[in-house]
Amino acid sequence: MAAHAKTIEKLLADPAFQGEVRIAEPMSSHTTYRIGGPARWFVRADSLCALTSVLEACVRQRMNWAIVGRGSNLLVSDAGFDGVVMTLGRDFRSFRVDAEEPTRIMAGAGVLLSAVVQESFKRSLAGLEFAVGTPGNIGGALRMNAGSAQDYIGERVTSVTVYTPGADLRRLSAADVQWGYRQTSFAPDEVILECELALQEADPFFIRGKMEANLKRRRASQPLNMPSCGSVFRNPPDDSAARLIDQAGLKGLRIGGAEVSTKHANFIVNTGDATASDVRRLIDEVRQRVMDAYGTQLTTEVRFLGFK
């Protein structure tokens, strides 16, 4: 491991490296849970060259690595992550409207989903109203197929550009990807770089109305004023994870500083001093109690990083 670290450090210490490198960076600063121990290296890659050089080195040396976005669907271990955590910077944080087809938007994976939603509204383009108020960036939204059972981002995608260490860039059509409820067929080592979205022209008052209704519903039903990762569990087929958790009497259940939200049972919130261990134990406890009560195995949609 020492030899590996030296090689990585040499690469990241190069003054020509396009990005930023932080050592022993607390991941609590990079997750919406505000929880997480240090990453050995936290790297912002501002160019494709920077991204590929680091990832290729990680793979050659069998160094653990992970790509993270805004940390809105992420729980990082209290012990942190013994490897390289990368986030997409400058060259991946822009988007543009196609000059020839103004209903199409090209967006980098590092762009905030909310920025694309707002730009679409300004241009009277419909199709992303369901995502208003959704945290995170485009890359994370694509990987998790953000949305609801009725509307999801995969329906708006025409193509996605991905990079896999050891392989070339690939541009996938939407049909090349399996879009499921809160899941996709992207491989764990496929890094999403950008996508093309196809929207529709619509009356701006219609778009605004849908956005305001969706945002009002989110504010009324979700504990947006407390640190969380969003929904913890995927809804089982033809049922609701929140309903099962609520009916099992688990709202308000606490372990340490982690609590099953009293506002929305599928949210586990950080009441102020929660550790990752508290959250993980509470997730396991909720899953076990729902299984005991209803025979239903809940599947998590939160991503775990640094856990054994």
SERO-4910 file (N, C-alpha, C, O; in steps of 0.05 Angstrom, whole numbers):
BEGIN
 pado doro    nc1    nc2    nc3   cac1   cac2   cac3    cc1    cc2    cc3    oc1    oc2    oc3
  Met    A     16    -24      0      0      0      0     17     25      0     10     45    -12
  Ala    A     41     25     14     58     48     15     67     56    -13     68     80    -20
  Ala    A     75     36    -29     84     42    -57     61     54    -73     65     72    -88
  His    A     37     43    -69     14     53    -84      9     83    -76      5    100    -93
  Ala    A     10     88    -50      5    115    -40     26    134    -52     18    157    -60
  Lys    A     51    126    -53     71    144    -63     66    151    -93     69    174   -101
  Thr    A     58    131   -108     52    135   -136     28    154   -140     30    173   -156
  Ile    A      7    150   -124    -16    167   -126     -9    196   -117    -17    215   -130
  Glu    A      6    197    -95     13    224    -85     30    239   -106     27    263   -109
  Lys    A     48    225   -119     65    238   -140     47    249   -162     51    272   -171
  Leu    A     27    233   -170      9    242   -192     -7    267   -183     -9    286   -197
  Leu    A    -17    265   -158    -34    287   -149    -19    312   -140    -30    333   -139
  Ala    A      7    308   -135     24    331   -128     34    346   -152     46    367   -149
  Asp    A     30    335   -176     40    348   -200     26    376   -203      2    377   -204
  Pro    A     42    398   -205     30    424   -207     13    428   -232     -3    446   -234
  Ala    A     17    410   -252      2    412   -277    -25    398   -274    -42    398   -293
  Phe    A    -30    385   -251    -56    370   -248    -79    390   -249    -78    410   -235
  Gln    A    -99    383   -265   -122    401   -268   -144    394   -248   -161    378   -254
  Gly    A   -142    407   -226   -162    402   -205   -151    409   -178   -133    425   -175
  Glu    A   -163    398   -157   -155    404   -130   -153    377   -115   -169    359   -119
  Val    A   -134    376    -97   -129    352    -81   -128    359    -52   -115    378    -43
  Arg    A   -144    344    -36   -143    348     -7   -137    321      6   -147    300     -2
  Ile    A   -121    322     27   -113    298     41   -128    296     67   -131    316     82
  Ala    A   -137    272     73   -153    267     98   -176    286    100   -181    298    121
  Glu    A   -191    289     79   -214    308     77   -238    296     91   -246    274     84
  Pro    A   -250    309    111   -274    299    124   -297    297    104   -305    316     91
  Met    A   -308    273    101   -331    269     83   -357    281     94   -376    283     80
  Ser    A   -356    288    119   -380    301    131   -385    328    117   -407    338    118
  Ser    A   -364    339    105   -368    364     90   -379    360     62   -384    379     48
  His    A   -382    335     54   -390    329     27   -414    310     25   -419    298      4
  Thr    A   -429    308     47   -454    292     46   -476    308     59   -472    325     77
  Thr    A   -501    304     49   -523    318     60   -530    308     88   -545    321    103
  Tyr    A   -520    284     95   -523    274    123   -505    290    142   -510    290    166
  Arg    A   -484    303    132   -464    316    148   -450    296    166   -443    302    189
  Ile    A   -446    273    155   -434    250    170   -412    238    152   -414    238    127
  Gly    A   -391    228    164   -371    214    149   -342    220    157   -335    244    161
  Gly    A   -326    200    160   -298    204    167   -281    213    143   -293    219    122
  Pro    A   -255    214    146   -238    225    124   -233    206    101   -231    182    104
  Ala    A   -232    218     77   -222    204     54   -192    208     53   -182    230     58
  Arg    A   -178    187     46   -148    190     45   -141    213     25   -124    230     32
  Trp    A   -153    212      2   -151    234    -17   -178    242    -27   -194    225    -34
  Phe    A   -184    268    -27   -208    278    -40   -199    295    -63   -185    315    -60
  Val    A   -208    287    -87   -198    299   -112   -221    311   -128   -240    297   -134
  Arg    A   -218    336   -136   -236    348   -155   -222    348   -182   -201    361   -185
  Ala    A   -233    333   -201   -221    332   -228   -235    352   -246   -259    350   -250
  Asp    A   -219    371   -256   -231    392   -272   -231    386   -302   -243    402   -317
  Ser    A   -219    365   -310   -217    358   -338   -219    328   -342   -215    312   -323
  Leu    A   -225    319   -366   -225    291   -372   -198    278   -368   -195    256   -358
  Cys    A   -177    293   -376   -150    283   -373   -143    278   -343   -132    257   -337
  Ala    A   -151    297   -326   -146    293   -297   -161    269   -286   -150    253   -271
  Leu    A   -186    267   -294   -202    245   -285   -191    218   -294   -187    200   -277
  Thr    A   -185    215   -319   -175    189   -329   -148    182   -319   -143    158   -313
  Ser    A   -130    201   -315   -104    195   -305   -105    184   -277    -91    165   -270
  Val    A   -121    196   -260   -124    186   -232   -137    159   -231   -127    141   -217
  Leu    A   -158    155   -246   -173    130   -245   -156    107   -257   -156     85   -247
  Glu    A   -142    113   -278   -125     92   -290   -103     84   -270    -96     60   -268
  Ala    A    -92    103   -256    -71     97   -236    -83     81   -213    -71     62   -203
  Cys    A   -107     88   -204   -121     73   -183   -125     44   -191   -120     26   -175
  Val    A   -134     40   -216   -139     12   -225   -114     -4   -227   -113    -27   -219
  Arg    A    -93      8   -239    -68     -6   -242    -56    -14   -215    -45    -36   -212
  Gln    A    -60      2   -195    -48     -3   -168    -68    -15   -148    -62    -18   -125
  Arg    A    -92    -22   -159   -112    -34   -142   -119    -16   -117   -123    -26    -95
  Met    A   -120      9   -123   -128     28   -102   -158     33   -102   -170     36   -124
  Asn    A   -170     32    -79   -199     38    -77   -205     66    -88   -190     85    -82
  Trp    A   -227     68   -103   -235     95   -112   -266     96   -113   -279     76   -115
  Ala    A   -275    120   -113   -304    124   -114   -309    152   -126   -295    171   -120
  Ile    A   -330    154   -142   -339    179   -153   -364    188   -136   -382    173   -133
  Val    A   -363    213   -126   -386    223   -112   -395    249   -124   -380    263   -136
  Gly    A   -421    255   -120   -432    280   -130   -435    299   -106   -416    307    -94
  Arg    A   -460    306   -101   -466    325    -79   -471    311    -53   -478    324    -33
  Gly    A   -468    285    -53   -471    270    -28   -499    268    -17   -503    264      7
  Ser    A   -519    270    -35   -547    270    -26   -558    242    -23   -581    238    -14
  Asn    A   -544    222    -31   -554    194    -29   -531    176    -18   -528    154    -27
  Leu    A   -516    187      1   -491    175      9   -488    174     39   -493    194     53
  Leu    A   -480    151     50   -472    148     78   -444    138     79   -438    116     70
  Val    A   -426    154     90   -398    148     92   -391    139    120   -400    151    140
  Ser    A   -376    117    122   -368    106    148   -354    126    166   -341    145    156
  Asp    A   -357    123    192   -343    140    211   -313    137    208   -298    156    214
  Ala    A   -304    114    198   -275    110    194   -265    123    168   -241    125    163
  Gly    A   -284    132    152   -277    145    127   -272    125    104   -283    103    105
  Phe    A   -257    133     85   -252    117     61   -223    116     55   -210    136     50
  Asp    A   -211     92     55   -183     89     51   -177     86     21   -171     65     10
  Gly    A   -178    109      7   -174    109    -22   -178    137    -32   -175    157    -18
  Val    A   -185    138    -58   -189    164    -72   -219    169    -76   -232    152    -89
  Val    A   -229    190    -66   -256    199    -72   -254    222    -92   -239    242    -88
  Met    A   -268    219   -114   -266    239   -136   -293    252   -140   -314    239   -139
  Thr    A   -292    277   -146   -316    292   -155   -310    306   -181   -287    314   -186
  Leu    A   -330    311   -196   -327    322   -223   -328    353   -221   -347    364   -211
  Gly    A   -307    366   -232   -305    395   -230   -311    409   -256   -328    400   -272
  Arg    A   -297    430   -261   -301    451   -281   -313    440   -308   -335    449   -315
  Asp    A   -299    423   -322   -308    415   -349   -333    398   -348   -345    393   -369
  Phe    A   -341    389   -325   -365    372   -323   -388    387   -310   -409    375   -305
  Arg    A   -385    413   -306   -406    428   -292   -419    449   -310   -426    471   -300
  Ser    A   -421    444   -335   -434    462   -353   -455    448   -369   -455    423   -372
  Phe    A   -474    463   -380   -494    452   -397   -501    472   -418   -497    496   -415
  Arg    A   -513    463   -440   -520    480   -462   -544    469   -476   -550    446   -475
  Val    A   -559    488   -489   -582    480   -505   -573    477   -534   -558    494   -544
  Asp    A   -581    456   -547   -574    451   -574   -585    474   -592   -609    479   -592
  Ala    A   -567    487   -607   -575    510   -624   -594    501   -646   -612    517   -653
  Glu    A   -591    477   -656   -608    468   -678   -634    455   -668   -655    457   -681
  Glu    A   -633    443   -644   -657    431   -632   -660    443   -604   -650    431   -585
  Pro    A   -673    465   -601   -674    479   -575   -690    465   -553   -692    475   -531
  Thr    A   -701    441   -559   -714    426   -538   -694    405   -526   -702    389   -509
  Arg    A   -670    405   -536   -650    386   -526   -628    400   -510   -618    421   -517
  Ile    A   -621    388   -487   -601    400   -469   -579    380   -465   -584    356   -458
  Met    A   -554    389   -469   -531    373   -462   -521    382   -435   -515    406   -431
  Ala    A   -518    363   -417   -511    371   -389   -489    353   -379   -490    328   -381
  Gly    A   -468    365   -367   -447    350   -355   -457    337   -329   -476    346   -317
  Ala    A   -443    315   -322   -452    299   -299   -449    315   -272   -462    308   -253
  Gly    A   -432    335   -272   -428    350   -248   -447    374   -244   -445    388   -224
  Val    A   -465    377   -263   -484    400   -262   -505    393   -241   -515    371   -239
  Leu    A   -513    413   -226   -535    410   -207   -561    404   -222   -567    418   -241
  Leu    A   -575    384   -214   -601    378   -227   -620    402   -225   -635    408   -243
  Ser    A   -619    416   -202   -636    439   -198   -631    461   -219   -649    475   -227
  Ala    A   -605    464   -227   -598    484   -246   -610    478   -274   -620    496   -288
  Val    A   -611    453   -281   -623    445   -307   -653    448   -306   -665    456   -325
  Val    A   -665    441   -283   -694    445   -279   -701    474   -283   -720    480   -297
  Gln    A   -686    492   -270   -693    520   -272   -688    531   -300   -704    548   -310
  Glu    A   -666    523   -313   -661    532   -341   -683    522   -360   -691    537   -378
  Ser    A   -692    498   -356   -713    487   -373   -738    504   -370   -752    511   -389
  Phe    A   -745    512   -345   -768    529   -340   -765    556   -354   -784    565   -366
  Lys    A   -742    568   -352   -737    594   -365   -741    592   -395   -749    612   -407
  Arg    A   -735    569   -406   -738    566   -435   -765    553   -443   -769    546   -466
  Ser    A   -783    551   -424   -810    540   -429   -808    511   -439   -822    504   -458
  Leu    A   -790    496   -427   -786    468   -435   -797    450   -412   -788    453   -389
  Ala    A   -815    432   -419   -827    415   -399   -814    387   -399   -802    379   -419
  Gly    A   -817    373   -376   -807    346   -375   -791    340   -349   -787    317   -343
  Leu    A   -783    361   -335   -767    357   -311   -780    369   -286   -767    372   -266
  Glu    A   -806    375   -288   -820    387   -265   -819    369   -241   -819    378   -218
  Phe    A   -819    343   -245   -819    324   -223   -793    326   -206   -793    318   -183
  Ala    A   -772    338   -217   -746    339   -204   -742    364   -188   -721    368   -176
  Val    A   -762    382   -188   -758    408   -173   -753    402   -144   -768    386   -131
  Gly    A   -733    415   -133   -727    411   -105   -710    386    -99   -704    381    -76
  Thr    A   -704    370   -120   -688    346   -116   -659    354   -114   -648    366   -132
  Pro    A   -645    346    -92   -617    353    -90   -599    335   -107   -609    315   -119
  Gly    A   -574    342   -110   -556    325   -125   -550    335   -152   -561    356   -161
  Asn    A   -533    321   -166   -525    330   -193   -536    310   -214   -549    290   -208
  Ile    A   -531    317   -239   -541    301   -261   -530    273   -261   -545    254   -266
  Gly    A   -505    270   -255   -493    243   -255   -507    224   -235   -514    201   -242
  Gly    A   -511    234   -211   -525    218   -191   -554    212   -198   -564    191   -193
  Ala    A   -567    232   -210   -595    229   -218   -597    207   -240   -616    192   -239
  Leu    A   -578    207   -258   -579    186   -279   -573    159   -267   -587    139   -274
  Arg    A   -553    157   -250   -546    130   -240   -569    118   -224   -574     94   -225
  Met    A   -584    135   -209   -606    125   -192   -633    128   -206   -653    121   -194
  Asn    A   -632    138   -231   -658    143   -245   -677    158   -227   -699    149   -221
  Ala    A   -668    182   -219   -683    199   -200   -711    204   -211   -716    208   -235
  Gly    A   -730    205   -192   -757    211   -199   -776    194   -182   -770    186   -160
  Ser    A   -800    190   -193   -820    174   -179   -827    150   -196   -815    146   -217
  Ala    A   -847    135   -187   -856    112   -203   -869    121   -229   -871    106   -248
  Gln    A   -879    147   -229   -893    157   -252   -875    173   -271   -877    170   -296
  Asp    A   -856    188   -260   -839    205   -276   -810    201   -267   -805    201   -243
  Tyr    A   -792    197   -285   -764    194   -278   -746    204   -300   -755    206   -323
  Ile    A   -721    210   -293   -704    224   -312   -697    207   -336   -692    218   -358
  Gly    A   -697    180   -333   -691    163   -356   -709    167   -379   -702    162   -402
  Glu    A   -734    176   -374   -753    180   -395   -745    204   -413   -754    206   -436
  Arg    A   -728    222   -402   -720    246   -417   -693    243   -431   -685    260   -446
  Val    A   -679    221   -425   -652    217   -436   -652    207   -464   -667    188   -471
  Thr    A   -635    218   -481   -631    207   -508   -604    193   -510   -601    174   -525
  Ser    A   -584    203   -495   -558    190   -495   -542    197   -470   -548    217   -457
  Val    A   -523    180   -463   -506    184   -440   -477    177   -448   -473    156   -460
  Thr    A   -458    194   -441   -430    188   -446   -418    178   -420   -420    191   -399
  Val    A   -404    155   -422   -392    143   -398   -363    136   -403   -354    134   -426
  Tyr    A   -348    133   -382   -320    126   -383   -315    103   -364   -324    105   -341
  Thr    A   -301     82   -373   -294     60   -356   -263     58   -356   -252     56   -377
  Pro    A   -250     58   -333   -221     56   -332   -212     31   -348   -222      9   -344
  Gly    A   -192     35   -365   -182     13   -381   -197     10   -408   -190     -7   -424
  Ala    A   -217     26   -412   -233     25   -437   -236     53   -448   -230     73   -434
  Asp    A   -246     55   -472   -251     81   -484   -277     94   -474   -293     81   -461
  Leu    A   -280    119   -481   -306    132   -476   -327    119   -493   -321    109   -515
  Arg    A   -351    118   -483   -373    106   -498   -397    124   -496   -403    136   -475
  Arg    A   -411    127   -518   -436    142   -518   -458    122   -521   -461    108   -541
  Leu    A   -475    120   -501   -497    101   -500   -523    115   -507   -527    137   -499
  Ser    A   -539    101   -523   -566    112   -528   -583    105   -503   -576     87   -488
  Ala    A   -605    118   -500   -622    112   -478   -631     83   -478   -635     71   -456
  Ala    A   -634     72   -502   -643     44   -504   -621     24   -494   -628      1   -489
  Asp    A   -596     33   -493   -575     16   -484   -575     13   -453   -561     -4   -442
  Val    A   -590     30   -440   -591     30   -411   -618     19   -401   -638     26   -412
  Gln    A   -617      2   -381   -641     -7   -369   -649     12   -346   -634     15   -327
  Trp    A   -672     25   -349   -681     45   -330   -703     32   -313   -725     26   -322
  Gly    A   -697     28   -287   -716     17   -269   -723     36   -247   -713     59   -247
  Tyr    A   -740     28   -229   -747     45   -206   -724     47   -188   -716     28   -175
  Arg    A   -712     71   -186   -689     78   -169   -665     60   -175   -648     55   -157
  Gln    A   -662     52   -200   -639     36   -207   -635     36   -237   -654     41   -253
  Thr    A   -610     31   -246   -604     30   -274   -584      7   -278   -575     -6   -259
  Ser    A   -577      3   -304   -558    -18   -310   -529     -8   -313   -512    -24   -322
  Phe    A   -523     17   -306   -496     26   -306   -478      9   -288   -486      3   -265
  Ala    A   -455      0   -298   -437    -16   -281   -425      1   -259   -422     25   -263
  Pro    A   -417    -11   -237   -406      4   -215   -381     20   -223   -376     42   -212
  Asp    A   -365     10   -242   -341     25   -250   -345     42   -275   -326     53   -286
  Glu    A   -370     45   -284   -376     64   -306   -380     92   -294   -397     96   -277
  Val    A   -364    111   -303   -366    138   -294   -383    154   -314   -376    156   -337
  Ile    A   -405    165   -305   -423    180   -323   -411    208   -326   -404    221   -306
  Leu    A   -407    217   -351   -394    243   -356   -414    264   -365   -412    287   -357
  Glu    A   -433    257   -382   -452    276   -392   -476    262   -404   -476    238   -408
  Cys    A   -497    277   -409   -521    265   -422   -534    285   -439   -529    309   -438
  Glu    A   -552    276   -456   -569    293   -472   -598    287   -464   -607    264   -462
  Leu    A   -613    308   -458   -640    306   -450   -659    318   -471   -653    339   -482
  Ala    A   -681    304   -476   -700    314   -496   -725    323   -481   -738    307   -467
  Leu    A   -732    348   -483   -755    360   -469   -776    369   -490   -772    364   -514
  Gln    A   -797    382   -480   -818    390   -498   -826    419   -492   -826    428   -469
  Glu    A   -832    434   -513   -841    462   -509   -869    461   -497   -886    444   -504
  Ala    A   -873    479   -478   -899    480   -464   -904    508   -453   -886    524   -452
  Asp    A   -929    512   -445   -936    538   -434   -922    541   -407   -923    524   -390
  Pro    A   -907    564   -403   -892    568   -378   -910    568   -353   -901    560   -332
  Phe    A   -935    576   -356   -953    576   -333   -960    547   -325   -964    540   -302
  Phe    A   -962    529   -345   -967    501   -340   -943    489   -325   -946    474   -306
  Ile    A   -918    495   -335   -894    485   -322   -892    495   -294   -886    479   -275
  Arg    A   -896    521   -290   -894    533   -263   -914    519   -244   -907    514   -221
  Gly    A   -938    515   -254   -959    502   -237   -950    475   -227   -954    468   -204
  Lys    A   -939    459   -245   -931    432   -238   -907    433   -218   -906    418   -199
  Met    A   -888    451   -223   -865    454   -206   -874    463   -178   -864    452   -158
  Glu    A   -891    482   -176   -900    492   -150   -915    471   -135   -912    468   -110
  Ala    A   -932    455   -149   -947    434   -136   -928    412   -125   -932    403   -103
  Asn    A   -908    405   -141   -889    384   -133   -872    394   -109   -867    379    -90
  Leu    A   -864    419   -110   -848    430    -88   -864    433    -63   -854    427    -41
  Lys    A   -889    441    -65   -906    443    -42   -910    416    -29   -910    413     -4
  Arg    A   -914    395    -46   -918    368    -35   -893    358    -21   -895    346      1
  Arg    A   -869    364    -32   -844    356    -19   -841    370      8   -834    357     28
  Arg    A   -846    395      9   -842    410     34   -862    401     55   -855    402     79
  Ala    A   -886    393     47   -906    385     66   -901    357     77   -909    351     99
  Ser    A   -888    340     61   -886    312     69   -858    303     77   -855    281     88
  Gln    A   -837    319     71   -810    310     77   -796    328     97   -801    352     97
  Pro    A   -778    317    113   -764    333    133   -740    348    121   -717    341    126
  Leu    A   -746    367    104   -725    381     89   -707    399    106   -686    408     97
  Asn    A   -716    404    131   -700    421    149   -680    406    165   -667    418    182
  Met    A   -678    379    161   -659    363    177   -641    348    158   -649    340    136
  Pro    A   -615    343    166   -597    328    149   -606    300    145   -613    286    164
  Ser    A   -607    291    120   -614    264    114   -602    257     87   -589    273     74
  Cys    A   -608    233     78   -599    224     51   -623    222     32   -620    212     10
  Gly    A   -646    232     40   -670    228     25   -682    201     32   -678    192     54
  Ser    A   -697    190     14   -709    164     19   -688    143     24   -669    141      8
  Val    A   -692    127     44   -672    106     51   -677     81     36   -658     68     27
  Phe    A   -703     73     34   -710     47     21   -726     51     -4   -741     71     -7
  Arg    A   -722     33    -23   -739     33    -47   -766     22    -39   -769      6    -21
  Asn    A   -786     32    -53   -813     22    -49   -815     -7    -59   -807    -12    -82
  Pro    A   -826    -26    -43   -830    -53    -54   -851    -52    -76   -866    -32    -78
  Pro    A   -853    -72    -93   -873    -72   -114   -901    -69   -103   -909    -83    -84
  Asp    A   -916    -50   -114   -943    -46   -106   -947    -39    -76   -968    -44    -65
  Asp    A   -927    -27    -64   -929    -19    -37   -911      6    -32   -898     15    -50
  Ser    A   -911     15     -7   -896     38      0   -878     32     24   -888     22     44
  Ala    A   -852     37     22   -834     32     45   -843     49     69   -843     40     91
  Ala    A   -851     74     63   -859     92     85   -884     81     99   -885     82    124
  Arg    A   -902     70     84   -927     59     96   -920     36    114   -930     34    137
  Leu    A   -903     18    105   -895     -6    121   -881      2    146   -886     -9    168
  Ile    A   -863     21    144   -848     30    168   -866     44    188   -864     40    212
  Asp    A   -884     60    177   -904     74    194   -922     55    208   -926     56    232
  Gln    A   -933     36    193   -951     16    204   -938     -2    225   -951    -12    243
  Ala    A   -911     -5    222   -897    -21    242   -891     -5    267   -878    -15    286
  Gly    A   -900     20    268   -897     37    292   -869     47    296   -860     51    319
  Leu    A   -854     52    274   -826     58    277   -820     88    274   -797     96    277
  Lys    A   -839    105    268   -834    134    267   -824    143    294   -835    136    315
  Gly    A   -802    158    294   -791    168    319   -771    149    332   -759    156    352
  Leu    A   -768    125    321   -749    106    332   -721    118    330   -713    128    309
  Arg    A   -705    116    351   -678    128    351   -657    109    359   -661     91    376
  Ile    A   -634    112    347   -609     99    356   -588    122    356   -581    132    335
  Gly    A   -578    128    380   -559    151    381   -573    176    371   -595    183    379
  Gly    A   -559    189    352   -570    214    341   -585    210    315   -593    230    302
  Ala    A   -590    185    308   -605    179    283   -634    173    291   -639    159    310
  Glu    A   -653    183    275   -681    180    281   -697    175    256   -693    188    235
  Val    A   -716    156    258   -736    153    236   -754    178    237   -767    183    258
  Ser    A   -755    193    216   -769    218    216   -798    215    224   -812    196    215
  Thr    A   -808    233    240   -836    232    248   -853    245    226   -878    243    227
  Lys    A   -840    257    206   -855    270    184   -858    251    160   -878    251    147
  His    A   -837    236    155   -837    217    132   -821    192    141   -797    194    146
  Ala    A   -835    169    143   -823    146    155   -800    134    139   -784    118    149
  Asn    A   -797    141    113   -776    131     97   -751    149     97   -733    145     81
  Phe    A   -751    168    115   -727    185    120   -715    179    147   -730    177    167
  Ile    A   -690    175    148   -675    173    173   -659    199    175   -642    204    158
  Val    A   -663    214    196   -651    241    198   -629    241    219   -629    225    238
  Asn    A   -611    260    215   -590    265    234   -600    287    253   -603    310    244
  Thr    A   -606    281    278   -617    300    296   -597    320    306   -603    339    320
  Gly    A   -571    316    299   -551    335    307   -524    323    313   -503    335    308
  Asp    A   -524    299    325   -499    287    333   -498    257    324   -484    241    336
  Ala    A   -512    250    303   -512    223    294   -486    215    281   -472    231    269
  Thr    A   -478    190    285   -455    179    272   -465    161    249   -488    154    248
  Ala    A   -447    154    231   -454    135    210   -462    108    221   -480     95    210
  Ser    A   -449    101    243   -457     75    256   -485     77    267   -500     57    264
  Asp    A   -493     99    278   -521    102    287   -540     98    264   -560     83    266
  Val    A   -535    112    242   -553    110    219   -554     81    208   -575     71    202
  Arg    A   -531     69    205   -530     42    194   -545     22    212   -559      5    202
  Arg    A   -541     25    238   -555      7    257   -585     11    256   -601     -8    257
  Leu    A   -593     36    253   -622     42    252   -634     31    225   -656     21    225
  Ile    A   -619     34    204   -628     22    178   -633     -8    181   -653    -19    173
  Asp    A   -613    -22    194   -616    -51    197   -639    -58    216   -653    -78    211
  Glu    A   -643    -41    236   -665    -46    255   -692    -43    242   -710    -60    245
  Val    A   -695    -22    226   -720    -17    212   -726    -40    192   -748    -50    191
  Arg    A   -705    -48    178   -709    -69    158   -717    -96    172   -735   -110    162
  Gln    A   -705   -102    195   -711   -126    209   -740   -126    220   -754   -146    218
  Arg    A   -748   -103    231   -775   -101    242   -796   -102    221   -818   -114    225
  Val    A   -791    -91    198   -811    -92    176   -812   -121    166   -834   -131    159
  Met    A   -790   -135    165   -790   -163    156   -805   -180    176   -821   -197    168
  Asp    A   -801   -175    202   -815   -191    223   -845   -186    222   -861   -204    226
  Ala    A   -853   -161    217   -881   -153    217   -896   -161    192   -919   -170    194
  Tyr    A   -883   -159    169   -898   -162    144   -885   -182    124   -897   -188    103
  Gly    A   -862   -192    131   -848   -211    113   -838   -198     88   -833   -211     68
  Thr    A   -834   -172     89   -824   -157     66   -795   -148     71   -789   -135     91
  Gln    A   -777   -155     52   -750   -147     54   -745   -120     40   -747   -118     16
  Leu    A   -740    -99     56   -736    -73     45   -707    -71     33   -688    -81     45
  Thr    A   -705    -58     10   -679    -55     -3   -671    -26     -1   -687     -8     -7
  Thr    A   -646    -21      7   -637      7     10   -631     19    -17   -622      5    -35
  Glu    A   -635     45    -19   -626     59    -43   -603     78    -36   -590     89    -54
  Val    A   -597     81    -10   -574     97     -2   -549     82     -9   -548     57     -7
  Arg    A   -528     97    -16   -502     85    -23   -484     86      1   -482    106     14
  Phe    A   -471     63      7   -453     61     31   -424     62     21   -417     49      2
  Leu    A   -408     78     35   -380     81     27   -362     78     51   -366     92     71
  Gly    A   -343     60     49   -323     57     71   -331     37     92   -316     33    111
  Phe    A   -354     24     89   -362      4    109   -350    -23    102   -345    -29     78
  Lys    A   -345    -39    122   -333    -66    118   -355    -85    109   -349   -108    104
***
